[in-house]
Each structure stands twice: as C-alpha cells, then as structure tokens.
Amino acid sequence: GKGEYDHFMLKEINEQPTSLAQAIEGRIDPANGRIALSDFEPGTFEGIDSVQFVACGTSYHAALYGSLTLNQAGVRSSALLANEYSVSAPPVDDETLVIAVTQSGETADTLNALRQANAEGAQTLTVTNVVGSTAAREADDALFIRAGPEIGVAATKTFSSQAVMLTLLGQRIASDQRGEPRADTESLLAELASMPGAIADVLDDSDAAAIARRYADSQAYFFIGRGLGFPVALEGALKFKEITYEHAEGFASGELKHGPLALVTPETPVFAIFTGEEDEKTLKNAEEAQTRGAPVIAVCPDDHPAVEAADDHLEIADTDQDLAGLLANVQLQLVSYYAADLLDRPIDKPRNLAKSVTVE
Ligand code: F6R
C-alpha cells in the first residue's frame, strides 16, 4: 500500500535512497575503485566498438543520460527512440552493443527495436526492472535495476536506478575497451556510494512544495540543462506535463536562443539545472530568459554563482558531474508532484496514460 503517503508517486520518490542502494549493492567496490558488475565477467565488453541505446519516454531520458556518460568516457554511443528505430536505425554489426532500456521489459516499441537488433546480428543487452520480462528473455544479457515494483504511472525511482546502472555499465564498457578504468573511477564510485544519502538529504529538506505554490498558475514551465543536465531537463518536463497537464518543455540550455526564447514571458518559469558542465554558459542562457521577465529557478549547490543570479533556488549537494543531474531530478520530481497535487490531479493515474505500453 501507500503507507503514510497520499500517493504511490510520492512514496516511490521517497524510496529512492533505498532503491538506489539496492541497485548498487555488491556492484561497486569504492575501496579499490572497482566496478564489480558481477553480472559480467571482466573483459565482457572488450570487443564492443559502439553502443546504441533504445528506449521510450522516461527510459529514453535515462538512455540519453547513459549514452552521454559513455561518450564522455570515450566510447562511441547514441541514444535512439525505440519507436523510430525501425525507420532510422544506424547500421549495426557484431561489434555493436544494443542496450534496450525498459523498466517494464514489455514496451512494444522497445521490444521491436530489440528484435530488429537481434535479427541484424548486434549483441544485445537489456537494463530492466522486471526479472522474467520479455526483454530479459529476448536480449542476450540482462542487467536488473532492482528498484522494486513501481505503481505510479509516472516513472520516478526506476529512472534514477536506470541512470545509475547505465553510468556504472558505461564505466565498465569503457574500461573493458581500454583495458583499464578511467583515472577518476575511484572518486566517481565514492560519490556513487554516497548518492543514497545525498538523495535522502534532498528529500528531507526540499523547497519544492513552496516553489510549486509560488509558480502555480503560470502559462508554461521550461526546463534547461547542458550535458547530463539535458536529459534531466527533458525528464523534468515530461514528468511535469504527465501529471499536471500543464505545458512543459525541456531544452538543451544553448538551444533556448535558437527559437524557444520566443515563448519566454514573465508567465513562464525556467528551471535551470547546473551539473558542473560549462555552468557559466547555462547561467548566461538562463539570464537571457530572465531578461525577458521569466523567473529562473536554479537547481544547484548552495555555494553556486547561479544562486545569487536566480530568483529561486532548489539545493543539491556538490557532487561528481556524472551524478549531480540525478539529485536535480529528485528536486524536479517533487516540484511536479506538488504542482499536480495543488491542481488536484489524479497523480498516480494520469488521464490517457498506461503504466505499460504494449501497442506500437
Ligand atoms: C513516464 C513513463 C513512460 C515510460 C515509457 C517506457 O513517466 O513512465 O514514459 O518510461 O512508456 O516504459 P518502459 O520503461 O516500461 O519501457
């Protein structure tokens, strides 16, 4: 049941310290900087030349997150919408690893892409929450995120577990390829081990409810981020539109000036996510919106220059740039939740949506 919570969504948001701890349990060894993905023998990914992620919706945002961490680790990779894969997949061969990211393991679009990749001779892997799901049965390998059942239609805890597992997996692929781990693996793993606590801190002391109240009745809600902040901006907007039914859009920070700025008014709050990746540029982009009257809500650490410049602030711990976006995402999940609650929306079962989408 929902226990002390009004909605499963809020319960599942609050479960993230636990679900993340479960995801990484036994899979990292911060003491000696090793990624003990016991699911895979060392060297499993030695022969992989490039990686394609296929996924839909929130899982696509996690896939994009994973793909960007892989690119940053020097491995060729791309994130593709599974529903577009049949018409526009890049070529694959037996050195291509196709990773289907799907919480349920039953999404028709994602299964179709996985089947196509299998038929074309790629190596395949699924990152899923459901043991025994179709994706787990049909992919060559499976990596389980161990998030526990997710009842709310809007995916929350599964997103953070997917993103973390993809970050870990990416480090393994990169180190298998190179024959040695990235120089800063040890510090990344130490930060990762502290993520459950950092998420608990966000949950204990978030101003998200006040921010949701302050900006209720806005015309539209924009989310911007750069690097790993970009998939988080997309996810922040998807969550917001799904459960509030308000207009929300996520943009790469630098894209704002290439068109979307025309939409910006004093009635369009802009949530700006700072991950430590060229933050000064993101701050400039946010200030361009502010100049047009839009309130800016900075999602960043307390001592960040954006705090001073912005109208409001949602705090996250100062962490590795591979992980900062995940803390920001928890703040944005809470903003969406409280905004939807103020509007009295049926949060766990938004109109027109289903938890598992088994049609094309
Ligand atoms: C959004 C949401 C959907 C799913 C998408 C893929 O909150 O839940 O966008 O992420 O339908 O579902 P899975 O991960 O089961 O393949």
Residues whose N, C-alpha, C, O or C-beta is under 5 A from the ligand:
A	BS01	F6R	C56 G57 T58 S59 V101 T102 Q103 S104 G105 T107 V153 A154 A155 K355 V357
